[in-house]
Amino acid sequence: MKVGPEDYADLVGRERAAGIGFREEHHGEAEGAPTSLRVTAIDEVHCRYAVPPGSTDSVHYPVAGSTVLVPVEEADGWAAARPDVRFSGYLVTAEPATDVRS
């Protein structure tokens, strides 16, 4: 799913969000055609969540500036707990794979 930097600026900061162009979702129907990529880096994303000041609802959002990025070798779904932050997902850096064999 195509996304823009503004979708993740509060979570990973504007500079890092500027490089995010796509999101892979595992909670519903797949969108688009499969794409072959070479993963070059994986970071666990951990942050605090809170109801924004002045909000009239009880929806929690990422707290800007609270994100901790932890480099890992694989996205195995078993992120270790970190103090004062909650695991949010993975930030994967990838490039198109040109040597894919069928």
N, C-alpha and C positions, 0 to 999 in steps of 0.2 A: 504494500500500500504506500503510495507516494505521500510524503509529509514535508513540511517546511521547517526551517530552523526555529520559528516562533513556537512550534509545538513542544519543543524540548528545552528552550532557553532557561526556564525556571529550574529545570531539573539538572542540566549539566553545564549551564553557563552559556552565554551567547557565542563565545569563540568556538567551543566544542560543538554546539548545536548547529553552527553554520555548515558543518560537514555532514550532517545527517540528512539523507535524502529519501530513505525508505524505512518502513517498519514491517517486521514480520509478526503476524498475529497468529496465535494458536487457540483462540477462543471463538471459533465460528467457521464460516465457509472460507475456503482459500480464494484469493483474488489474484488474477493475472496468471501468466504463463510461468512455469519453472525457469529459473535462471541459475547458471553455473557460476559460482564465485569461489575465489581463493581467500580464505580468512587470513588476515595479517596480524590482527590483535583482537583480544577479548578483554573487556573490563566488566566486573560486577558493578552495578550501580546501587548504592545505598543512600538513603536520605531520610530526613524527618518529614512528617506529614502533620498538618494542622489546619484548622478552620481559619481562613483568612480573616484578619481584623476587620470588623464592621460587617461581616457576612451575616445574613439573616437565615442561612440554612446550616446544616451540620455536616456538609461535605468536606472531607479533608483533601488538601492539595499539597504537592511538594513545597517545602519551605525553601525559597531561593537562598543559595549560599550554604546549604546544609549537606550537599552531596559529597559523598566519598566514593571515588573510583578506585577499584582494586584490580590490578592486572592479574589475569588467570590464564592457565594453559587451555582450559576447556570450559564450555558452558554446560555443566552437568546437573544444574538444578539444585545443588547442595551448597549454597553459599553459607559460609560461617557467619554466625550472628556477630554484629558489631555494636559497640556501646552507642546509645542515643540515636541510632538510625535504623531504618528498616530496608531490607532487600527489595529493590524495585524491578530488577531485570538485568539484562546484559546489553552493553553497548559493543557492537561488533564492527570492526573495521575490515572491509573486504574490497577486493578488486575483481573485475571480470576475469574468469578463468578462460584462457585461450587454448589450453592443451587438454581439453576434456575428451575422453574416449567413450564411444558409444558401445 
